[in-house]
Amino acid sequence: MADSFQLFISFNGECREAVEFYSKVFKSDVLNLMTYSQMPPCPNYTVPDSDKDKIMYCSIQIFGCTIMLCDAPTGIPFIKGNNFNPTIVTEDMNEIHRLYNELKEGGKIDMELQKTFWCDLYGMVTDKYGVIWGFSHDSGKGF
């Protein structure tokens, strides 16, 4: 996969309904759908029963752009209208570090850059303007 700019949209329990609607409207297949109950075990996080059937991740293509969708897990503040996050996906780890470090200046770290079960490097920062940016290493292996 080439470097890309993607959009991540969070929902408050209605992701499954929304993704079915969007995939129909944009005639796009739903890709990589995973619920919270399907994620690998994590020693630092237990999925609440209320979240088990919620969507942790899925994506659709809209006019060549990957749109990623999920339900916000319990405990994460959800504000309708502020649930869109630009995400940088690249194979270049140096570029991820550069962008992450520059965008966090005057802002705050939401998630330190770290290895996850879906990629070798992922992190999130809220910049000084309140925009929450995601950064994801693309190893070319897919989700």
C-alpha positions as CSV (number, residue, x, y, z in Angstrom):
1,M,0.0,0.0,0.0
2,A,1.2,3.5,-0.8
3,D,1.2,6.3,1.8
4,S,-2.3,7.5,2.3
5,F,-4.4,9.9,4.2
6,Q,-7.5,8.2,5.7
7,L,-10.5,9.2,7.7
8,F,-11.5,7.4,10.9
9,I,-15.1,7.9,12.0
10,S,-16.3,6.8,15.4
11,F,-19.9,6.0,16.4
12,N,-21.7,5.6,19.7
13,G,-23.1,2.1,19.2
14,E,-24.5,2.5,15.7
15,C,-21.5,1.7,13.6
16,R,-22.9,-1.5,12.2
17,E,-26.0,0.3,11.0
18,A,-24.0,3.2,9.6
19,V,-21.5,1.0,7.7
20,E,-24.3,-1.0,6.1
21,F,-25.9,2.3,5.0
22,Y,-22.7,3.8,3.7
23,S,-21.6,0.6,1.9
24,K,-25.0,0.5,0.1
25,V,-25.0,4.3,-0.8
26,F,-21.4,4.2,-2.1
27,K,-21.6,0.6,-3.5
28,S,-18.6,-0.4,-1.5
29,D,-17.8,-3.7,0.2
30,V,-17.3,-3.7,4.0
31,L,-13.7,-4.8,4.7
32,N,-12.0,-6.3,7.8
33,L,-15.0,-6.1,10.1
34,M,-13.9,-6.9,13.7
35,T,-15.9,-6.7,16.9
36,Y,-14.3,-5.9,20.3
37,S,-14.9,-9.5,21.3
38,Q,-12.7,-10.7,18.3
39,M,-9.7,-8.7,19.3
40,P,-6.7,-10.6,20.7
41,P,-6.5,-10.7,24.6
42,C,-4.8,-7.7,26.1
43,P,-3.5,-7.8,29.7
44,N,-4.2,-4.1,30.2
45,Y,-7.8,-4.1,28.9
46,T,-10.9,-6.3,29.4
47,V,-13.7,-5.8,27.0
48,P,-16.9,-4.9,28.9
49,D,-19.9,-7.1,28.0
50,S,-21.7,-4.0,26.7
51,D,-19.0,-3.6,24.0
52,K,-18.5,-7.2,22.9
53,D,-20.8,-6.9,19.8
54,K,-19.7,-3.3,19.0
55,I,-17.5,-2.8,15.9
56,M,-13.9,-2.3,16.8
57,Y,-12.8,-1.8,13.2
58,C,-14.0,-2.0,9.6
59,S,-13.5,0.0,6.5
60,I,-15.0,0.9,3.1
61,Q,-13.7,2.6,0.1
62,I,-15.3,5.9,-1.0
63,F,-14.0,7.3,-4.3
64,G,-10.6,5.8,-3.7
65,C,-10.3,6.9,-0.1
66,T,-10.3,4.4,2.8
67,I,-12.9,5.3,5.4
68,M,-12.4,3.5,8.7
69,L,-15.3,3.1,11.1
70,C,-15.7,1.9,14.7
71,D,-17.9,2.2,17.8
72,A,-16.3,4.2,20.6
73,P,-15.6,1.8,23.5
74,T,-17.2,2.4,26.9
75,G,-15.3,5.1,28.8
76,I,-14.1,7.0,25.7
77,P,-15.9,10.4,25.5
78,F,-18.1,10.6,22.4
79,I,-19.3,13.9,21.0
80,K,-21.4,13.7,17.8
81,G,-19.8,16.0,15.2
82,N,-16.3,15.6,16.7
83,N,-16.0,12.0,15.8
84,F,-13.8,12.3,12.7
85,N,-10.1,11.8,12.9
86,P,-7.6,12.2,10.1
87,T,-5.1,9.3,10.0
88,I,-1.7,9.1,8.3
89,V,-0.8,5.6,7.0
90,T,2.7,5.1,5.7
91,E,5.5,2.5,5.5
92,D,8.0,5.2,6.6
93,M,8.4,5.0,10.4
94,N,10.7,8.0,10.4
95,E,7.9,10.1,8.8
96,I,5.4,8.8,11.4
97,H,7.8,9.9,14.2
98,R,8.4,13.3,12.6
99,L,4.7,14.1,12.0
100,Y,3.8,12.8,15.5
101,N,6.4,14.9,17.2
102,E,5.6,18.0,15.3
103,L,1.8,17.8,15.7
104,K,2.0,17.1,19.4
105,E,3.9,20.4,20.0
106,G,1.4,22.6,21.9
107,G,-1.1,19.8,22.0
108,K,-1.3,16.5,23.9
109,I,-0.5,12.8,23.4
110,D,-3.6,10.6,23.4
111,M,-1.7,7.4,22.7
112,E,2.1,7.0,22.6
113,L,3.6,5.6,19.5
114,Q,3.7,1.8,20.1
115,K,3.4,-1.6,18.6
116,T,-0.2,-2.9,18.4
117,F,-1.8,-6.2,17.3
118,W,-2.7,-4.5,14.0
119,C,0.5,-2.7,13.1
120,D,4.1,-2.2,14.2
121,L,3.7,1.4,15.1
122,Y,0.5,3.3,16.0
123,G,-0.2,6.5,18.0
124,M,-2.6,9.5,18.4
125,V,-2.1,13.1,19.3
126,T,-4.4,16.0,19.7
127,D,-2.8,19.1,18.0
128,K,-2.9,22.6,19.4
129,Y,-6.1,23.2,17.4
130,G,-8.0,20.3,18.9
131,V,-7.7,18.0,15.9
132,I,-7.0,14.4,16.9
133,W,-4.5,12.8,14.5
134,G,-3.8,9.0,14.1
135,F,-0.6,7.6,12.8
136,S,-0.3,4.0,11.5
137,H,2.6,2.1,10.1
138,D,1.7,0.1,7.0
139,S,3.9,-3.0,6.7
140,G,2.1,-4.0,3.6
141,K,0.7,-7.1,5.3
142,G,-2.8,-5.7,5.7
143,F,-5.0,-5.6,8.8
